[in-house]
Structure formats: structure tokens, C-alpha cells
Amino acid sequence: MAKLEVKRLFQAAQANPTLKENLNTAPDPETFVQRAQELGYDFTIEEWREMTGFSVEEFETEISEIPGI
């Protein structure tokens, strides 16, 4: 279920430039997940990593660069 939340968030971010900018400016994965949770998307850092295929250390990428999303 959480993996669907990650996908739903990224799809929403692709359609909403303001949301995308908000997420892309998160300074670290914890802040990214916290911002997502505040917007009603329920997933953990680990679930985000599993869904995107990126490790937490590779968080520097922007949403638009995540393959398959």
C-alpha cells in the first residue's frame, strides 16, 4: 500500500509544479517524507527507497529524474 502512495505522490508532483518544487527543495530524506506525510501521503524513507530504487544517500536527484515514475 505504501508503495502505491509513493507512486501517487510522484504522479501528483509531475502534474503540479508547486508540489514538485516543494519536494525537490527538501534538504534530506527525512524532510521529504515529512512533507509528503503532511500532504497525506503515507510512506517511510525505506518504502520510498524501495519504490524508487534509490538509496537514501542518492536523494540529490530531482523527482523528474527518477526512472519509471
C-alpha positions in Angstrom: 0.0 0.0 0.0 2.8 2.5 0.9 4.4 1.9 -2.4 1.3 3.0 -4.2 1.4 6.2 -2.1 4.9 6.9 -3.3 3.8 6.4 -6.9 0.7 8.6 -6.3 2.9 11.3 -4.9 5.3 11.4 -7.8 2.4 11.4 -10.3 0.9 14.3 -8.4 4.2 16.1 -8.4 4.6 15.7 -12.1 1.2 17.4 -12.6 1.8 20.1 -10.0 4.9 22.3 -10.3 4.4 23.8 -6.9 4.3 20.4 -5.2 7.3 19.3 -7.3 9.3 22.3 -6.2 8.3 21.8 -2.5 9.6 18.2 -2.6 12.7 19.0 -4.6 13.8 21.5 -2.1 13.7 19.1 0.8 17.2 19.1 2.3 17.2 15.5 3.3 15.1 12.3 3.0 13.5 12.9 6.5 12.2 16.3 5.4 11.0 14.9 2.1 9.0 12.1 3.8 7.7 14.6 6.5 6.5 17.0 3.8 4.8 14.1 1.9 3.1 12.9 5.1 1.8 16.4 5.8 0.2 16.3 2.4 -1.5 13.0 3.1 1.0 10.5 1.5 1.8 7.7 4.0 5.2 6.1 3.5 8.5 5.7 5.2 12.0 6.6 3.9 12.6 2.8 3.4 9.4 2.4 1.4 10.4 5.5 -0.7 13.8 3.9 -1.4 12.4 0.6 -2.3 9.9 2.1 -4.7 12.3 4.4 -6.4 15.3 2.2 -6.4 17.5 4.9 -4.9 19.4 4.7 -1.6 18.9 7.5 0.9 22.4 8.8 0.0 21.3 9.3 -3.6 18.5 11.7 -2.6 20.2 14.5 -4.5 18.2 13.7 -7.7 15.1 15.6 -8.6 11.7 13.9 -9.0 11.7 14.2 -12.7 14.9 12.2 -12.9 13.5 9.1 -11.1 13.1 6.4 -13.7 9.7 4.7 -14.1 7.8 7.4 -12.2 
